[in-house]
Amino acid sequence: MSVKIRLARGGCKKRPYYRIIVADARSKRDGKFIEKIGTYNPLLPSENESRIVIQQDRAAYWLGVGAQPTERVARFLKKFGIVAQAAN
């Protein structure tokens, strides 16, 4: 089973809110997921500390067992200092 760390969209029309989740790569964008490890609110200013919230220990664990982050999530992880070893 291939596992991905990716975004799942929530919120209403023109008011997006994303959860950072760990899910099977075959599942739908907003479908079943294994674990929620954070949130991303693009409507908040970039300097606001609650714009991106990630459980760093859980993200590091999932990267350690082989989960592949999407490009956007890999940028978030890099910002927090969690290096995605397998992200190319």
C-alpha positions as CSV (number, residue, x, y, z in Angstrom):
1,M,0.0,0.0,0.0
2,S,1.4,3.4,-1.0
3,V,0.8,6.1,1.6
4,K,0.8,9.8,0.9
5,I,0.8,12.9,3.1
6,R,-1.5,15.3,1.4
7,L,-4.2,18.0,1.8
8,A,-8.0,17.3,2.2
9,R,-10.2,20.3,1.4
10,G,-12.9,21.5,3.8
11,G,-14.8,24.7,4.2
12,C,-17.4,26.2,1.9
13,K,-17.3,27.8,-1.5
14,K,-14.5,30.4,-1.8
15,R,-13.5,29.8,1.9
16,P,-11.1,26.9,1.8
17,Y,-9.7,25.1,4.8
18,Y,-7.4,22.2,4.5
19,R,-6.5,19.2,6.7
20,I,-3.0,17.7,6.4
21,I,-3.7,14.0,6.3
22,V,-2.0,10.6,5.8
23,A,-4.0,8.5,3.4
24,D,-3.7,5.6,1.0
25,A,-2.7,7.0,-2.4
26,R,-5.7,5.3,-4.0
27,S,-8.3,7.0,-1.8
28,K,-10.2,10.1,-2.9
29,R,-9.1,13.6,-2.0
30,D,-11.7,14.1,0.7
31,G,-12.3,10.3,1.3
32,K,-11.0,7.9,4.0
33,F,-7.7,8.7,5.6
34,I,-5.4,7.1,8.2
35,E,-4.5,10.0,10.4
36,K,-5.0,13.8,10.5
37,I,-1.6,15.4,11.3
38,G,-2.3,19.1,10.8
39,T,-4.3,22.0,9.3
40,Y,-3.7,24.7,6.7
41,N,-5.8,27.8,6.5
42,P,-4.8,29.9,3.4
43,L,-7.1,32.8,4.3
44,L,-4.9,33.8,7.3
45,P,-2.0,36.1,6.7
46,S,1.3,34.4,6.1
47,E,2.9,35.7,9.3
48,N,0.1,34.2,11.4
49,E,1.4,31.2,13.3
50,S,-1.9,29.3,13.1
51,R,-2.0,29.4,9.3
52,I,-0.1,26.1,9.2
53,V,-0.2,23.7,12.1
54,I,1.6,20.3,11.9
55,Q,2.2,17.6,14.5
56,Q,5.9,17.4,13.8
57,D,6.5,14.1,15.6
58,R,3.8,12.3,13.6
59,A,4.9,13.8,10.3
60,A,8.5,12.6,11.0
61,Y,7.1,9.2,11.9
62,W,5.2,8.8,8.7
63,L,8.1,10.0,6.6
64,G,10.3,7.5,8.4
65,V,8.0,4.6,7.4
66,G,7.9,5.6,3.8
67,A,5.0,8.0,3.3
68,Q,5.4,10.3,0.3
69,P,4.4,14.0,0.7
70,T,2.8,15.9,-2.1
71,E,4.7,19.0,-3.4
72,R,2.7,21.4,-1.3
73,V,3.0,19.4,1.9
74,A,6.7,18.9,1.3
75,R,7.1,22.7,1.3
76,F,5.2,22.9,4.6
77,L,7.5,20.2,6.1
78,K,10.6,22.0,4.9
79,K,9.4,25.2,6.5
80,F,9.1,23.4,9.8
81,G,12.5,21.7,9.4
82,I,11.1,18.3,8.8
83,V,13.2,17.1,5.8
84,A,11.3,14.9,3.5
85,Q,14.0,12.3,2.6
86,A,12.1,10.7,-0.3
87,A,10.5,13.9,-1.7
88,N,11.9,14.6,-5.2
